[in-house]
Amino acid sequence: MAATASTQLRNAPDERHDWRRIAETVLLSRALDRMEEERLVPERKVLYQFSARGHDMAQAMLGLRLDRPTDAACGYYRSRPLLLALGVPVADALGSAMGRAGGYSDGRDIGVVFNYPNPDGASALPMCGGVGAQYTPTAGWAQAITYHRDVLRDGRFDGSIAVVLGGDGSVASNGFWAALTIATTQGLPMLFYIEDNGFGISVPSTFQTPGGDIAANLGAWKGLEIMSGDGTDPAEAARLVERATDHVRAGRGPALLRLTVPRLQGHSFQDTQTYKDASVVAAERARDPLPRLRAHLVPALLSEDDWAAMERAADEKAEAAREAAEARAVADPETVVRHVFFEGEMQREGGRAGVEATLPAGTPDAHPDGQRINMVTAIRRTLDGEMAINDRVVLFGEDIGPKGGVHAVTLGLQEKYGTARVFDTSLSEEGIVGRAVGMALAGLMPVPEIQFRKYAEPATEQINDCGTMRWRTNNRFAAPMVLRVPGGYFKCGDPWHSQTNEVAFVHNPGWQVAVPSNAEDAAGLLRTALRGNDPVIFFEHRAMLDHSWARRPWPGDDYVVPFGKATLTRTGDDITIVTWGAMVHRCEEAAERRGADVIDLRTLMPWDRDAVLTSVRRTRRCLIVHEDLRTAGFGAEIAAVVADEAFLDLDAPVARLTMPDIPSPHNPVLMEWALPSVDAIRAKIDELVAF
């Protein structure tokens, strides 16, 4: 008798946990899943459905431990229980799944791609549709916690944590390993919360990591507290969630918590799970955490009537949310073009949101001062000046610290501002850009560097996700940053260091793209970008960084160049030459003693259509010159616009002079043959004028 009483006492619900709220959250999550599966999906009112059944109990426990406004979590498509625990309005959660107005995205994104700028506690960072894309932005938020706490001395961030949720499939992704490296080498307050249900869609977890246990495989990983257990056992799950969050809050470094859970529905509603045999399905159902939670609480803490009342309340809350969601209209289709870029209405979270704008107003009027300086010096001086007046500006990338970058642009800045504001990173472009996203969401102005244009390819998912963030959250979140990318030819070429391909950035919605040709414009465009509220690709052409033609006097400490405003570097009546970057000086030389307007676009997104069309309507001829490849290069866009809007004004066909559709050759003779040369440009001018 005494032994039985002792066992009951030992297994009694731990009163430190809010078991009623945990149960209420799980029951509400189940009610929503059931409603979607049985009614809304068959009625085609929900088009994408991912059940959280089996994952829900431990998520509720986790969400209830994130209660500080400076905490943040980034989930994935099975994370609705976490959001319910954070307090997301249920009608928003369900209305988002139904694609209705309001909610997470105003119907722009699928409803399982969550975000929640929480006014009362921890925010849910905008998740992404790509598996593993959530890890590095969360690491960025964790690093921003340390920056706010240690550099800006903001006590609100003391004890704050960043939590990322992922499944067993995502531990094979680049993002997971990049974030793991960032968090452990920097000792960041970050919790990796891995829900291991044994399958990545249909692929067993043994294909994701040897033996199917990422916690066991990371046993020798330095700087990481590792915990693992049963996510369906209420007492064990609660104990582990508490231990993991307390470890990170106490400043003892990052932790990884792996909980095994069953996926009680297919990957999505459409997934029939034919790849699982009957014994696997039966074993999963036997591990359903909901009956185990009920047995843990009834009768030890709740009565049968209490539990039944909670079930009824959950059903009623779900039904009320359905009625409210269905009463919402579909957003006006014409609004879907809004919020690609900042339009003057501040986003709820990210960038300068909630931060008093104290930066001085810029001036578009240059005030030349001193000797001519090269573009390297102009960029460095601009970064230096903006760091001095804005303590939220941080620089990072590979080799940008003591070395000063492979092009010496950041030389001396770490010595001046310290390693917290100018720091080297691991060799992971996914980690560099993803980290910048999280830091921007936390209110910093990150300036990450990719060493060479070609090396941006591993970061393309993060670049895309960052650019679409404002649009897909309907201006709830944005992550403004300045991504510095050197590229182009320099003395010689090669396929790895000499690529331009600016058009790929232009084709990523939400990114502004600057391509300065000289030191003055570089200073003005960079300052505009650093004081703006959109992500910017700042393309630094390697050939122009120390080119004598590109040198200009310093234009002043507040000089700004507005994006989308081209400059006319030469004037004439016979032909319009449109160009940018390294081709500007070649076009100017080719246009000597010829009556040509030479237009330096300076920015490709946005680009100055009016300047080009105004000039073409006067000169009646148009030549576009760029270093990038001909097929689908940005010149094709310009040519199409000129043909569409100024066709009747033309006296000759719109022409393009570009690289052929080949990678950049290494030998200087081969490279110069492939590049648009001064002689080739001059010949093309003569051909069009004589047409």
SVG drawing of the C-alpha trace seen along z (x, -y; Angstrom):
<svg xmlns="http://www.w3.org/2000/svg" viewBox="-20 -71 66 76">
<polyline fill="none" stroke="black" stroke-width="0.4" points="0.0,0.0 2.8,-2.4 4.7,-1.5 1.6,-2.3 1.1,-5.6 4.8,-6.5 4.5,-5.6 1.4,-7.7 3.2,-10.6 6.2,-10.3 4.1,-10.2 1.8,-13.1 1.7,-16.1 4.5,-18.5 2.8,-21.7 5.4,-23.9 3.8,-23.4 0.4,-24.9 -1.2,-21.6 -4.6,-23.1 -3.3,-25.4 -1.2,-22.6 -4.3,-20.4 -6.5,-23.3 -3.9,-24.0 -3.6,-20.4 -7.4,-19.9 -7.8,-23.1 -5.1,-22.0 -6.9,-18.6 -10.2,-20.3 -8.8,-22.4 -7.0,-19.5 -10.2,-17.4 -12.3,-20.2 -9.9,-20.7 -9.5,-17.0 -13.2,-16.1 -14.9,-19.2 -12.8,-22.1 -10.4,-20.1 -13.2,-18.0 -15.2,-21.2 -12.0,-22.7 -12.1,-25.6 -8.6,-24.6 -6.2,-23.6 -3.0,-22.8 -3.4,-20.9 -0.7,-19.5 -1.9,-17.9 0.0,-18.4 -1.5,-15.4 1.3,-13.7 3.5,-16.7 1.1,-18.9 1.6,-18.2 5.3,-18.9 4.9,-22.0 2.3,-23.4 4.7,-22.9 7.4,-24.7 5.3,-27.6 4.1,-28.3 7.7,-28.7 8.3,-31.4 6.8,-34.4 9.2,-37.3 8.7,-39.9 12.4,-39.5 12.1,-35.7 11.5,-34.4 10.6,-31.1 10.8,-30.0 8.8,-26.9 7.8,-24.9 4.6,-23.6 3.5,-21.4 4.0,-24.2 0.5,-25.5 0.3,-24.1 3.3,-26.3 1.5,-29.4 -1.7,-28.6 0.4,-28.4 1.9,-31.8 -1.5,-33.3 -2.2,-33.6 -5.9,-34.5 -7.6,-31.2 -9.6,-32.9 -6.3,-34.1 -4.8,-30.6 -7.8,-29.1 -8.5,-32.0 -4.9,-31.8 -5.4,-28.1 -8.5,-29.2 -6.6,-31.9 -8.9,-34.6 -8.1,-38.3 -6.1,-39.1 -4.3,-36.4 -0.7,-35.7 -0.6,-36.9 -3.9,-38.2 -4.2,-35.0 -0.8,-35.5 0.9,-32.5 -0.3,-29.0 -1.8,-28.9 0.8,-26.5 3.6,-29.1 3.3,-31.0 4.3,-34.3 3.1,-36.1 4.3,-39.5 3.2,-38.9 2.1,-42.0 2.1,-40.2 5.1,-37.9 7.4,-35.9 7.0,-36.4 6.9,-33.6 9.4,-34.6 8.3,-34.3 8.8,-30.6 9.6,-29.5 8.3,-26.8 11.8,-25.3 12.8,-22.5 15.7,-23.7 15.4,-27.4 14.3,-28.3 17.5,-27.5 20.0,-30.3 17.5,-33.2 16.9,-31.9 20.6,-31.9 20.7,-35.5 18.0,-36.4 20.0,-34.6 23.1,-36.6 21.1,-39.8 20.0,-38.9 23.6,-39.0 24.2,-42.2 21.3,-44.0 22.3,-42.8 26.1,-43.2 26.7,-46.0 23.6,-48.1 23.2,-47.4 19.5,-46.7 18.3,-44.9 15.1,-43.7 17.2,-41.0 18.7,-39.5 17.7,-35.8 16.0,-35.9 16.2,-32.9 15.7,-32.0 14.0,-28.6 14.0,-26.8 11.7,-23.9 12.6,-21.3 11.9,-17.7 14.2,-14.7 14.3,-15.4 15.6,-18.9 18.7,-17.8 20.2,-16.8 19.8,-20.4 22.6,-23.0 20.7,-25.4 20.8,-23.0 24.5,-22.5 25.2,-26.2 23.1,-27.3 24.6,-24.6 28.1,-25.9 27.1,-29.6 25.3,-28.8 28.1,-26.7 31.1,-28.7 29.5,-31.9 27.8,-30.3 24.4,-31.7 21.2,-31.5 19.5,-29.2 17.5,-26.0 17.3,-23.5 14.0,-21.7 13.9,-18.6 10.6,-16.7 11.7,-13.2 8.6,-11.4 10.8,-8.9 9.9,-10.1 10.7,-13.0 7.5,-12.7 8.1,-9.0 11.8,-8.8 12.9,-7.2 15.0,-9.2 17.8,-6.7 18.3,-8.3 18.7,-11.7 21.3,-10.8 23.1,-7.5 20.9,-5.4 18.1,-7.9 19.1,-9.7 20.7,-13.2 21.1,-13.6 23.3,-10.5 25.3,-11.5 26.0,-14.9 27.3,-13.5 30.9,-14.8 29.8,-18.2 31.5,-20.9 29.6,-23.7 26.1,-22.0 24.0,-20.6 22.1,-17.6 18.9,-16.1 16.7,-13.4 13.5,-11.7 9.9,-10.7 7.8,-13.6 4.6,-11.6 5.3,-11.0 3.8,-14.1 6.1,-14.1 9.2,-13.4 8.4,-15.9 7.6,-18.6 10.8,-17.9 13.0,-18.0 11.4,-21.2 11.9,-22.9 15.5,-21.7 16.3,-22.8 14.8,-26.3 16.3,-26.9 19.7,-25.9 19.6,-28.4 18.0,-31.2 20.8,-30.8 23.4,-31.7 25.0,-28.3 25.1,-28.2 22.9,-26.5 21.1,-23.3 19.5,-20.6 16.4,-18.8 15.3,-15.8 11.9,-14.4 10.5,-11.3 6.8,-11.8 4.4,-10.0 3.1,-11.6 -0.5,-10.5 -1.5,-11.8 0.3,-11.8 2.9,-14.4 0.0,-16.4 -3.7,-15.5 -3.1,-14.2 -0.4,-11.7 -2.0,-8.2 1.1,-6.8 1.2,-3.7 4.9,-3.5 4.1,-2.5 2.9,1.0 0.1,1.6 2.3,2.4 4.1,-0.9 0.8,-2.8 -0.6,-0.9 2.6,-1.5 2.3,-5.3 -1.3,-5.4 -0.4,-3.6 2.0,-6.4 -0.6,-9.2 0.3,-11.8 -3.3,-12.9 -4.6,-9.8 -1.3,-9.8 -1.9,-13.4 -5.4,-12.7 -4.3,-9.8 -1.6,-11.9 -4.1,-14.6 -7.3,-12.7 -8.0,-12.2 -4.7,-13.4 -5.4,-17.1 -8.6,-17.2 -11.9,-15.4 -13.6,-13.5 -16.1,-16.3 -13.3,-18.9 -11.7,-17.1 -15.1,-16.7 -15.8,-20.4 -12.4,-21.3 -13.1,-19.2 -16.4,-20.9 -14.8,-24.3 -12.1,-23.5 -14.7,-22.4 -16.7,-25.5 -13.7,-27.7 -12.8,-26.0 -16.3,-26.4 -16.4,-30.1 -13.1,-30.6 -14.4,-28.8 -17.5,-31.1 -15.3,-34.1 -12.8,-33.0 -15.5,-32.1 -17.0,-35.5 -13.8,-37.1 -13.6,-38.1 -10.9,-37.2 -8.5,-40.1 -9.0,-42.5 -6.9,-41.0 -5.5,-44.5 -3.8,-44.7 -1.6,-41.7 1.0,-44.0 1.5,-46.0 4.2,-45.5 6.9,-44.1 9.0,-47.0 8.7,-49.5 5.9,-52.0 6.1,-54.3 3.9,-52.1 6.3,-50.6 6.2,-46.8 5.3,-45.5 8.6,-43.7 12.1,-43.9 14.4,-46.6 13.6,-50.0 10.1,-48.9 9.6,-50.3 13.0,-52.1 13.1,-55.9 14.6,-57.1 17.5,-59.3 19.6,-59.2 20.3,-62.5 18.5,-63.4 20.6,-62.8 21.2,-65.1 21.3,-64.3 23.7,-67.2 27.3,-66.2 29.8,-68.5 33.2,-67.4 35.9,-67.4 39.6,-66.6 41.5,-64.4 39.9,-61.8 39.5,-58.5 39.0,-55.0 35.8,-53.0 37.3,-50.9 38.0,-54.0 34.6,-55.4 32.8,-52.3 35.0,-51.9 34.5,-55.6 30.7,-55.3 30.6,-52.2 32.7,-53.9 30.6,-57.0 27.3,-55.1 28.7,-52.8 29.7,-55.8 26.2,-57.3 24.2,-54.1 25.2,-51.5 22.9,-48.9 25.0,-48.5 27.1,-45.3 29.5,-43.9 30.3,-40.3 31.5,-37.7 34.4,-35.6 37.8,-37.3 36.3,-40.8 37.9,-41.1 41.6,-41.5 42.3,-40.8 39.8,-43.5 38.2,-41.4 39.7,-40.0 39.4,-43.4 40.4,-45.4 37.1,-47.2 36.6,-46.6 40.3,-47.1 40.7,-48.7 37.0,-48.6 37.2,-45.7 40.1,-47.4 38.0,-50.5 34.6,-49.1 35.4,-45.7 34.7,-42.1 31.0,-42.4 30.3,-44.8 32.8,-43.6 33.4,-39.9 34.4,-36.9 32.1,-34.0 32.4,-30.4 32.5,-29.4 28.8,-29.2 26.9,-31.6 23.6,-30.1 24.8,-30.9 25.9,-34.5 22.7,-35.6 20.3,-33.6 22.0,-35.0 21.6,-38.5 17.9,-37.8 17.4,-37.0 19.5,-40.0 17.5,-42.3 14.3,-40.9 15.6,-41.8 16.2,-45.4 19.8,-45.5 21.1,-46.7 23.3,-43.8 25.8,-44.3 26.9,-40.8 29.5,-40.2 29.6,-37.4 33.2,-37.3 32.5,-36.8 29.2,-36.8 29.4,-33.1 29.6,-32.3 26.1,-33.6 24.6,-30.5 24.5,-28.5 22.5,-31.4 19.9,-31.6 17.1,-30.2 17.8,-32.7 18.1,-35.5 14.7,-34.6 13.0,-34.2 14.4,-37.5 13.1,-39.4 9.6,-38.0 9.2,-38.4 7.5,-41.8 5.1,-40.7 4.3,-37.2 3.6,-38.5 1.6,-41.5 4.0,-44.0 4.0,-42.3 7.7,-41.5 10.7,-42.7 14.4,-42.1 16.3,-45.1 20.0,-44.6 22.8,-45.5 24.3,-42.4 27.6,-43.4 28.6,-41.3 31.9,-41.9 32.0,-40.4 32.9,-40.9 36.1,-40.7 39.4,-41.9 42.6,-41.8 41.6,-38.2 38.5,-36.2 37.3,-32.8 34.0,-31.0 34.2,-31.3 35.3,-34.9 34.3,-36.9 30.6,-36.4 28.2,-39.3 24.7,-37.8 23.0,-40.8 19.7,-39.8 19.3,-36.9 19.0,-39.3 16.6,-41.5 14.4,-38.4 14.2,-38.0 11.1,-40.0 11.7,-42.5 15.4,-43.2 16.7,-46.5 19.9,-46.2 22.6,-48.8 25.5,-48.6 27.7,-51.7 30.3,-52.5 32.4,-55.0 33.3,-56.1 30.9,-59.0 27.9,-56.8 29.1,-54.0 29.1,-56.3 25.7,-57.7 24.0,-54.5 25.5,-52.6 24.4,-55.4 20.9,-55.3 20.8,-51.5 22.0,-51.7 19.4,-54.3 16.6,-52.5 14.0,-49.8 14.5,-47.2 17.0,-44.5 19.6,-45.7 22.1,-43.9 25.1,-46.2 27.2,-45.0 30.8,-46.1 32.5,-45.5 36.1,-44.3 37.5,-46.1 36.2,-49.4 37.3,-49.2 40.7,-50.8 40.1,-51.9 41.5,-55.4 38.4,-56.3 36.1,-55.4 37.9,-57.7 36.0,-60.7 36.3,-63.3 34.5,-62.4 30.9,-63.7 30.1,-64.5 29.1,-62.7 25.4,-62.9 25.4,-62.4 22.7,-60.0 21.8,-58.7 18.1,-57.9 17.4,-54.4 15.8,-54.3 17.4,-57.5 19.9,-57.2 22.6,-59.7 23.4,-61.1 27.2,-61.0 27.4,-62.2 24.9,-63.9 24.3,-63.8 21.5,-63.6 22.4,-60.6 22.0,-57.5 21.1,-56.5 23.6,-54.1 22.2,-52.4 24.7,-50.7 25.9,-50.3 28.8,-49.1 32.2,-48.5 30.8,-49.1 30.1,-52.8 33.7,-53.9 34.0,-51.8 30.9,-53.3 32.0,-56.8 35.3,-56.2 33.6,-54.7 31.2,-57.7 33.9,-60.3 33.4,-62.5 30.0,-60.9 26.7,-62.4 25.5,-60.0 23.6,-60.1 25.3,-57.7 23.0,-56.7 24.4,-55.0 21.5,-53.3 23.2,-53.0 20.4,-50.8 18.7,-47.9 15.9,-47.4 14.3,-49.9 15.6,-51.1 15.0,-54.5 12.6,-53.7 11.7,-57.4 15.2,-58.5 15.8,-55.8 12.5,-56.4 13.0,-60.2 16.4,-59.9 15.4,-57.3 12.5,-59.4 14.9,-62.2 17.8,-60.3 15.6,-57.6 18.2,-54.9 19.1,-52.7 22.2,-50.5 22.3,-48.5 25.8,-47.4 26.4,-45.1 28.9,-42.5 26.4,-39.8 25.3,-37.2 23.1,-38.1 20.3,-35.6 17.9,-36.8 20.3,-39.4 18.9,-42.6 19.4,-44.3 16.6,-42.2 14.2,-43.8 15.3,-47.2 15.0,-46.4 11.5,-45.0 10.4,-48.1 11.8,-50.4 10.2,-48.3 6.9,-48.3 6.7,-52.0 8.9,-53.8 8.7,-51.6 7.2,-54.4 10.0,-56.7 12.8,-54.4 14.8,-54.8 16.9,-51.7 16.4,-48.4 17.1,-48.3 20.6,-46.7 22.5,-44.9 26.2,-44.3 27.0,-41.8 29.1,-38.9 28.4,-35.7 26.5,-33.0 29.6,-31.5 31.3,-31.7 34.0,-34.2 37.3,-32.9 40.4,-33.0 43.1,-34.0 43.1,-37.9 43.2,-37.6 40.2,-35.3 38.4,-37.4 38.8,-40.7 37.6,-39.0 34.4,-38.0 33.8,-41.4 32.2,-44.3 35.3,-46.3 35.6,-50.0 36.2,-49.2 33.2,-46.9 30.9,-49.5 32.2,-52.2 31.5,-50.0 28.0,-49.3 27.3,-53.0 28.4,-53.7 26.3,-50.9 23.2,-52.1 23.7,-55.7 24.1,-54.8 21.1,-52.5"/>
</svg>
